[in-house]
Amino acid sequence: MNSHLNPVKNYLDKYSADKLKQKLKKNERKVQYLRTKLLYEIYSNDGLTRAEIADVLDFTIPQVSLFLSHLFDIGIIKVYEDISEENKRKIKKVKLNSDNFILMGIKIDPGKIESVVTNSNRKLIDHSIVHFPLDNKKGYKKIQEIILHHIFNTIYEFTSKYQNICGIGIASAGIVNYQSQSIVAFPGISNWKDFYLRKEIENKFSLPIIITGQGASKTRFYSYLDEIKGKRDFIYISIDDTLSMGMYYSKHIYRNNISEEPNIEHYTIAPDGEHCYCGKRGCLNIFSSFQSMKNIILNDVENGTESTLSNYSYYFTFTDLLKEAHRGDSLANQVLNTSVKNLGFAIGNIINLFNPKKILIGGYFSEYLELYKRMIFKEIDKYLTPLIKNTIEIKFIDEDKFSAPIGAALAVLEEIFDFNYYINLRLL
């Protein structure tokens, strides 16, 4: 499909922030607000009947039909048949037309960039992985140049191959200022200065671009919204190169005013501990992220500590660490136990504070999921109040390899269809 024939891309271009502010009249803004509100309900519930939409939005069914007709004609939604749970009869529902929602997702980690092309149903269409050296001696400017170089190359490659891409979501390890769309701190790099990544990319590509932080709380987190989307509040915690957390509350992604996400990785564990890249001391990320565990292991092995992990290359994975811990490697178990002890303390207190219905814990556990579950359950249980122990559901997710960048792509949809953000920041 040629880019000019993609109805979703044309729609997003027509209703971009600048054009809305400059060209839409007051009555047109109201119509677009209602249309966006309707799209968010369709997106967040993944299929509604006309009557259900009318009830949720307090529209009449003719009003709903009028809006749906326009969106159907331009290819943004489609109609499908489902079976009613009440009377087992066939009913018609509407959902996003995933064939036209082709998105690109990018995840930036220290020394690695993962990229995918996907659709709104999270179907993996294409992917790539780029490794680059992370040398603090080169300084932050050189690292930013390297990151930008690889991102430009990947976007050029994928947009040339898939001309119907209609948005790019980028999730970065570190801390992102959501308002300015800049990366303000990055793991492993001292004296980091603001990196206005969105601005750099927008200068070359005419596509909606969203920069989100923490590498996973707005990435894998989005990939699992279907678990309880539109129904229950939940917290998602990702155990990856860096730690991250996302919260789904009252049918919306939780956002704070600046960095957007609850920053579990900067939960203070040891006030007098080591310095974190955020500028504080003793953050959870220092003790419990895989990148930190990996650095400790590599340093100890270099200094003569015996470990079976010395047989692996520099790029050994979290699954490799769990495997060797399961086999009885002393160093692997020591580092893993320290990580779990601190992580259990943080998660237990977060559950007591927010009292969610469900906690999702994601990571690359592979066949060692049960081992990790036993360890983390034991630690979390120490800190839960008796009432919460009887109500909280904790579920572990052994993640797909590319769930992170796929989730980053989905962040574009959440941004586009979150009508509260839309009306507050784009139309007023």
C-alpha positions as CSV (number, residue, x, y, z in Angstrom):
1,M,0.0,0.0,0.0
2,N,1.3,3.4,-0.9
3,S,1.6,5.9,2.0
4,H,-0.9,8.4,0.3
5,L,-3.5,5.6,0.2
6,N,-3.3,4.7,3.9
7,P,-6.5,6.2,5.4
8,V,-5.2,6.1,9.0
9,K,-2.0,8.0,8.1
10,N,-4.0,10.6,6.3
11,Y,-6.4,10.9,9.2
12,L,-3.6,11.3,11.7
13,D,-1.9,13.9,9.5
14,K,-5.1,15.9,9.1
15,Y,-5.8,16.0,12.8
16,S,-2.2,16.5,14.0
17,A,-1.8,18.9,17.0
18,D,-0.6,21.9,15.0
19,K,-3.3,21.7,12.4
20,L,-6.0,21.2,15.0
21,K,-4.9,24.4,16.8
22,Q,-4.5,26.4,13.7
23,K,-7.2,25.4,11.3
24,L,-10.2,23.7,13.1
25,K,-13.0,25.9,14.1
26,K,-14.7,25.5,17.5
27,N,-17.5,23.3,16.2
28,E,-15.1,21.2,14.3
29,R,-13.0,20.7,17.4
30,K,-16.0,19.5,19.3
31,V,-16.8,17.0,16.6
32,Q,-13.2,15.7,16.5
33,Y,-13.2,15.5,20.3
34,L,-16.3,13.3,20.2
35,R,-14.9,11.2,17.4
36,T,-11.7,10.7,19.4
37,K,-13.6,9.8,22.5
38,L,-15.6,7.2,20.6
39,L,-12.4,5.7,19.1
40,Y,-10.8,5.4,22.5
41,E,-13.8,3.4,23.7
42,I,-13.5,1.1,20.7
43,Y,-9.8,0.8,21.2
44,S,-9.8,0.2,24.9
45,N,-12.5,-2.4,24.8
46,D,-11.5,-4.1,21.6
47,G,-15.0,-4.4,20.2
48,L,-18.3,-2.8,21.1
49,T,-21.8,-2.9,19.7
50,R,-23.6,0.3,18.7
51,A,-25.8,0.1,21.7
52,E,-22.8,-0.4,24.1
53,I,-21.1,2.7,22.6
54,A,-24.2,4.8,22.9
55,D,-24.6,3.7,26.6
56,V,-21.0,4.4,27.5
57,L,-20.8,7.8,25.8
58,D,-24.3,8.9,26.4
59,F,-25.0,9.2,22.7
60,T,-28.1,8.2,20.8
61,I,-27.7,5.2,18.5
62,P,-28.3,7.4,15.4
63,Q,-25.4,9.6,16.6
64,V,-23.2,6.6,17.1
65,S,-24.1,5.3,13.6
66,L,-23.3,8.6,12.0
67,F,-19.8,8.7,13.6
68,L,-19.1,5.1,12.8
69,S,-20.2,5.5,9.2
70,H,-17.5,8.1,8.6
71,L,-14.8,6.1,10.4
72,F,-15.8,3.0,8.5
73,D,-15.7,4.8,5.1
74,I,-12.2,5.9,5.6
75,G,-11.0,2.5,6.8
76,I,-10.3,3.3,10.5
77,I,-12.8,0.8,11.9
78,K,-14.4,-2.5,10.6
79,V,-17.4,-4.5,11.6
80,Y,-17.2,-8.1,12.7
81,E,-19.7,-10.7,14.0
82,D,-19.5,-12.1,17.5
83,I,-21.7,-14.3,19.7
84,S,-23.7,-12.7,22.5
85,E,-22.9,-14.1,25.9
86,E,-26.5,-13.5,27.1
87,N,-28.6,-15.1,24.4
88,K,-25.9,-16.8,22.2
89,R,-27.1,-15.0,19.1
90,K,-24.9,-13.4,16.5
91,I,-24.2,-9.7,17.1
92,K,-22.2,-7.1,15.2
93,K,-19.4,-5.2,16.8
94,V,-16.9,-2.6,15.7
95,K,-13.1,-2.7,16.2
96,L,-10.1,-1.0,14.8
97,N,-9.1,-2.0,11.3
98,S,-5.7,-3.5,12.1
99,D,-4.8,-3.8,8.5
100,N,-4.5,0.0,8.3
101,F,-2.9,0.5,11.7
102,I,0.7,-0.3,10.7
103,L,3.1,1.0,13.4
104,M,6.8,1.0,14.1
105,G,8.1,0.4,17.6
106,I,11.7,1.0,18.9
107,K,13.2,0.1,22.3
108,I,16.5,1.7,23.3
109,D,18.6,-0.1,25.9
110,P,22.2,0.4,26.9
111,G,24.2,-1.0,24.0
112,K,21.1,-2.3,22.1
113,I,18.2,-1.1,19.9
114,E,15.3,-3.4,19.1
115,S,12.8,-2.4,16.4
116,V,9.7,-3.9,15.0
117,V,6.9,-3.3,12.5
118,T,3.5,-4.4,13.9
119,N,-0.2,-3.6,13.7
120,S,-2.9,-2.7,16.3
121,N,-3.4,-6.5,17.0
122,R,0.3,-6.8,17.9
123,K,1.1,-9.0,14.9
124,L,4.9,-9.0,14.3
125,I,5.5,-8.0,10.7
126,D,9.2,-7.4,10.7
127,H,12.0,-6.8,13.2
128,S,15.7,-5.9,13.7
129,I,18.2,-5.8,16.5
130,V,21.3,-3.5,16.6
131,H,24.1,-3.8,19.1
132,F,26.5,-0.9,19.7
133,P,29.3,-0.3,22.2
134,L,28.4,1.7,25.3
135,D,31.6,3.4,26.3
136,N,31.2,6.0,29.0
137,K,34.6,7.5,28.0
138,K,33.2,8.6,24.7
139,G,30.9,11.0,26.5
140,Y,27.1,11.5,26.2
141,K,27.2,13.4,22.9
142,K,28.9,10.5,21.1
143,I,26.5,8.0,22.5
144,Q,23.5,10.1,21.5
145,E,25.0,10.4,18.0
146,I,25.3,6.6,17.8
147,I,21.8,6.0,19.0
148,L,20.4,8.6,16.6
149,H,22.4,7.1,13.7
150,H,21.0,3.6,14.3
151,I,17.5,4.9,14.7
152,F,17.6,6.9,11.5
153,N,18.9,3.9,9.6
154,T,16.2,1.6,11.0
155,I,13.4,4.1,10.3
156,Y,14.7,4.6,6.7
157,E,14.8,0.9,6.2
158,F,11.3,0.1,7.5
159,T,9.5,3.1,6.1
160,S,11.0,2.4,2.6
161,K,9.9,-1.2,2.9
162,Y,6.5,-0.5,4.5
163,Q,5.2,2.8,3.2
164,N,1.9,2.5,5.1
165,I,3.6,3.0,8.5
166,C,1.4,5.6,10.3
167,G,3.2,6.2,13.6
168,I,6.4,5.5,15.5
169,G,6.7,4.7,19.2
170,I,10.1,4.9,20.9
171,A,10.7,3.6,24.5
172,S,14.0,4.4,26.1
173,A,15.8,3.0,29.1
174,G,16.5,5.8,31.6
175,I,14.3,8.8,32.4
176,V,12.2,10.6,29.9
177,N,10.6,14.0,30.3
178,Y,7.3,13.3,28.7
179,Q,6.3,16.9,28.3
180,S,9.5,17.9,26.5
181,Q,9.9,14.4,24.9
182,S,13.5,14.3,25.9
183,I,15.7,11.6,27.5
184,V,17.1,13.3,30.5
185,A,19.1,10.4,32.0
186,F,20.5,7.2,30.6
187,P,21.9,4.1,32.4
188,G,25.7,3.7,32.3
189,I,26.4,7.2,31.0
190,S,27.5,9.9,33.5
191,N,27.0,13.6,32.9
192,W,24.2,12.9,30.4
193,K,22.5,16.0,29.0
194,D,18.9,16.3,27.6
195,F,18.5,14.3,24.4
196,Y,15.6,15.8,22.4
197,L,15.1,12.6,20.4
198,R,11.6,13.3,19.1
199,K,12.6,16.7,17.7
200,E,15.6,15.1,15.9
201,I,13.4,12.5,14.3
202,E,10.5,14.8,13.4
203,N,12.9,16.9,11.4
204,K,13.4,14.0,9.0
205,F,10.1,12.0,9.2
206,S,6.5,13.2,8.8
207,L,4.9,10.7,11.2
208,P,3.3,10.9,14.7
209,I,6.2,10.1,17.1
210,I,5.9,9.3,20.8
211,I,8.9,9.0,23.1
212,T,8.2,7.1,26.3
213,G,10.4,6.2,29.2
214,Q,11.8,3.3,31.3
215,G,12.1,0.9,28.4
216,A,9.2,-1.3,29.3
217,S,6.5,0.2,31.4
218,K,5.1,1.8,28.3
219,T,6.1,-1.1,26.1
220,R,5.5,-4.6,27.4
221,F,2.9,-3.0,29.6
222,Y,0.8,-2.1,26.5
223,S,1.1,-5.5,25.1
224,Y,-0.8,-7.0,28.0
225,L,-3.6,-4.4,28.4
226,D,-6.0,-7.0,26.9
227,E,-5.7,-9.0,30.1
228,I,-8.1,-6.7,31.9
229,K,-8.4,-3.6,29.6
230,G,-11.5,-1.6,30.5
231,K,-12.3,-3.8,33.5
232,R,-9.8,-3.9,36.4
233,D,-7.0,-1.7,37.8
234,F,-3.6,-3.4,37.7
235,I,0.1,-2.7,38.0
236,Y,2.7,-4.1,35.6
237,I,6.3,-4.5,36.6
238,S,9.0,-5.4,34.1
239,I,12.3,-7.1,35.0
240,D,14.7,-6.4,32.2
241,D,18.0,-4.6,31.6
242,T,16.3,-1.8,33.6
243,L,13.3,-2.2,35.9
244,S,10.1,-0.4,35.2
245,M,6.5,-0.1,36.2
246,G,3.2,0.9,34.6
247,M,-0.2,1.3,36.2
248,Y,-3.7,1.0,34.6
249,Y,-6.2,2.9,36.7
250,S,-9.9,3.7,36.0
251,K,-9.6,2.6,32.4
252,H,-6.6,4.8,31.6
253,I,-2.8,4.6,31.7
254,Y,-1.5,6.3,34.8
255,R,0.6,9.4,34.0
256,N,2.3,11.8,36.3
257,N,3.0,15.4,35.2
258,I,6.5,15.0,34.0
259,S,8.1,11.6,33.6
260,E,4.8,9.9,33.0
261,E,5.3,6.6,34.8
262,P,5.6,5.5,38.5
263,N,9.4,5.1,38.8
264,I,9.8,1.9,40.7
265,E,13.4,1.6,39.5
266,H,14.3,4.7,41.5
267,Y,12.6,3.5,44.7
268,T,15.3,4.1,47.4
269,I,16.5,0.9,49.0
270,A,19.7,2.1,50.6
271,P,20.0,5.9,51.2
272,D,23.8,5.6,51.5
273,G,24.2,3.1,48.7
274,E,25.9,3.5,45.3
275,H,25.1,6.4,43.0
276,C,22.4,5.7,40.4
277,Y,22.4,7.3,37.0
278,C,19.4,9.4,38.1
279,G,21.7,11.3,40.6
280,K,20.3,9.6,43.8
281,R,21.9,6.9,45.9
282,G,20.7,3.4,46.5
283,C,18.0,3.0,43.9
284,L,16.2,-0.3,43.4
285,N,17.6,-0.4,39.9
286,I,21.2,-0.7,41.3
287,F,20.2,-3.9,43.1
288,S,17.6,-5.6,41.0
289,S,17.8,-4.8,37.3
290,F,19.3,-7.4,35.1
291,Q,21.9,-4.9,33.8
292,S,23.1,-4.3,37.3
293,M,23.2,-8.0,38.1
294,K,25.1,-8.6,34.9
295,N,27.7,-5.8,35.8
296,I,28.3,-7.3,39.2
297,I,28.8,-10.8,37.8
298,L,31.2,-9.6,35.1
299,N,33.2,-7.5,37.6
300,D,33.4,-10.4,40.1
301,V,34.5,-12.9,37.4
302,E,37.1,-10.5,36.1
303,N,38.4,-10.2,39.7
304,G,38.8,-14.0,40.0
305,T,35.5,-15.2,41.4
306,E,34.6,-18.6,40.0
307,S,31.3,-19.0,38.2
308,T,29.9,-21.0,35.4
309,L,28.7,-17.7,33.9
310,S,32.3,-17.1,32.8
311,N,31.7,-19.6,30.1
312,Y,29.1,-17.3,28.5
313,S,29.8,-14.3,26.2
314,Y,29.3,-10.8,27.4
315,Y,25.7,-10.9,26.0
316,F,24.5,-13.6,28.4
317,T,20.7,-13.3,29.2
318,F,18.5,-13.3,32.3
319,T,17.5,-16.8,31.3
320,D,21.2,-17.8,31.4
321,L,21.5,-16.3,34.9
322,L,18.4,-18.3,36.1
323,K,19.7,-21.5,34.5
324,E,23.1,-21.3,36.3
325,A,21.4,-20.3,39.6
326,H,19.2,-23.4,39.2
327,R,22.3,-25.5,38.6
328,G,23.8,-24.3,41.9
329,D,26.3,-21.7,40.8
330,S,27.2,-19.7,43.9
331,L,27.7,-16.3,42.3
332,A,24.5,-16.5,40.3
333,N,22.5,-17.4,43.4
334,Q,24.1,-14.7,45.5
335,V,23.4,-12.0,43.0
336,L,19.9,-13.3,42.2
337,N,18.9,-13.5,45.9
338,T,20.0,-9.9,46.6
339,S,18.0,-8.8,43.6
340,V,14.9,-10.7,44.6
341,K,15.1,-9.6,48.3
342,N,15.1,-5.9,47.3
343,L,12.5,-6.2,44.6
344,G,10.2,-8.1,46.9
345,F,10.5,-5.3,49.4
346,A,9.6,-2.6,46.8
347,I,6.7,-4.6,45.2
348,G,5.2,-5.5,48.6
349,N,5.1,-1.9,49.7
350,I,3.7,-0.7,46.3
351,I,0.9,-3.2,46.6
352,N,0.1,-2.0,50.1
353,L,0.1,1.6,48.8
354,F,-2.0,1.3,45.7
355,N,-4.0,-1.9,46.5
356,P,-4.5,-3.0,42.8
357,K,-6.6,-5.9,41.9
358,K,-3.8,-7.5,40.0
359,I,0.0,-7.4,39.6
360,L,1.6,-8.6,36.4
361,I,5.3,-9.3,36.6
362,G,7.0,-9.8,33.2
363,G,10.5,-10.9,32.2
364,Y,12.4,-13.5,30.2
365,F,12.0,-16.4,32.6
366,S,11.8,-19.2,30.1
367,E,11.7,-22.7,31.6
368,Y,12.9,-21.2,34.9
369,L,9.7,-19.3,35.6
370,E,8.7,-21.5,38.6
371,L,12.1,-21.0,40.2
372,Y,11.8,-17.2,40.0
373,K,8.1,-17.3,41.1
374,R,8.9,-19.2,44.3
375,M,11.7,-16.7,45.1
376,I,9.7,-13.5,44.5
377,F,6.5,-14.7,46.1
378,K,8.3,-15.5,49.3
379,E,9.8,-12.0,49.5
380,I,6.6,-10.1,48.5
381,D,4.5,-12.1,51.0
382,K,6.7,-10.7,53.9
383,Y,5.4,-7.2,53.4
384,L,1.7,-7.6,52.5
385,T,-1.0,-6.7,55.0
386,P,-3.4,-9.6,55.9
387,L,-6.3,-8.1,54.0
388,I,-4.4,-7.6,50.8
389,K,-2.9,-11.1,50.9
390,N,-6.4,-12.4,50.5
391,T,-7.4,-10.1,47.6
392,I,-4.3,-9.5,45.4
393,E,-3.7,-11.7,42.3
394,I,-0.1,-11.9,41.2
395,K,0.5,-13.3,37.7
396,F,3.9,-13.9,36.0
397,I,4.3,-13.4,32.3
398,D,7.1,-15.2,30.4
399,E,7.4,-12.6,27.7
400,D,7.8,-12.8,24.0
401,K,11.1,-11.7,22.6
402,F,9.7,-8.6,20.9
403,S,6.9,-7.7,23.3
404,A,8.8,-4.5,24.4
405,P,9.1,-2.7,21.0
406,I,5.6,-4.0,20.0
407,G,4.3,-2.3,23.1
408,A,6.2,0.9,22.2
409,A,4.3,0.9,18.9
410,L,1.0,0.5,20.7
411,A,1.8,3.6,22.8
412,V,1.2,5.6,19.7
413,L,-2.4,4.4,19.7
414,E,-3.0,5.1,23.4
415,E,-1.7,8.6,22.8
416,I,-3.9,9.2,19.8
417,F,-7.1,7.8,21.3
418,D,-6.7,9.0,24.9
419,F,-9.3,11.7,24.6
420,N,-8.6,13.3,28.0
421,Y,-5.1,14.1,27.0
422,Y,-6.4,15.0,23.5
423,I,-8.9,17.6,24.7
424,N,-6.6,19.0,27.4
425,L,-3.4,19.4,25.5
426,R,-4.2,19.4,21.9
427,L,-7.6,21.2,21.4
428,L,-7.6,23.9,24.0
